[in-house]
Amino acid sequence: MDKAKVYDLPTRLFHWLFAGLFIAAFAIAKLTDDESTWFSQHMLLGLILFAATTLRIIWGIIGPRYARLSAFPLNPLRLIEYFREILSTKGRTYFAHNPASAWAAIVMIGLAVGLGITGYLMGAGQKEAFEDIHELMANAFAFVAVAHVAGVVLHSLRHRDGVALSMIHGMKNNKEGASPIASSHRLVAMGMAGIIGLFAFHIYKNYDAAQATTSVFGVKLQLGENESAEHHGNAKEGAEHEDDDD
């Protein structure tokens, strides 16, 4: 079957940035603790993920047809129908997002926004108030992501339509009545990559490893435990013990 372009470059760029940033941030959070210098990287990557998600939402409003969030098939009845047909090789196919991938994308984008906001508030001094909900959303994100990958694998095994590669080259099987996109919007993708890169440079330029802080447009955020404060506290405690001994 002939292939046709469905996913533009900004959409594909975001897809892989979104996946890579979340996997890295989630792994660091699970494998380290707040006292580790690596934990700061978890929060820095989370800030970049939030910036990328913000750009995707904007592109989901002003972008071409298949990039727009309003074009996602989010009717619950179509989702139920999709699951009923998924084990059938004759099930309905979709030129762009199918209902399951559409719902997964919307949920993960929503969770990424929530993670970015709660992470920011935690860094701004409200850690205890938002830590539990932040962790809950991160685990929910991971669950949805795993379910999404499993769904892509199952779809690929059943339909043999190469959908797993569509977010790499942007092509899918052409369907009768489908309207392929006319442009990959490479300049927009370059602009998006540039904005994300500049934001990453900004927060890393302001990153203080010893203090475990960064500054986001003038707002200082605590990314982890303050090593200098901890050492100062330990030294002070030791001095007090020495005074007591005297």
Secondary structure by P-SEA (a helix, b strand, c coil): cbbbbcccaaaaaaaaaaaaaaaaaaaaaaaccccccaaaaaaaaaaaaaaaaaaaaaaaaccccccccccccccaaaaaaaaaacccccccccccccaaaaaaaaaaaaaaaaaaaaaaaaaaccccccaaaaaaaaaaaaaaaaaaaaaaaaaaaaccccccccccccccccccccccccccaaaaaaaaaaaaaaaaaaaaaaccccccbbbcccbbbbccccaaaaaaaaaaaaaaaaaaac
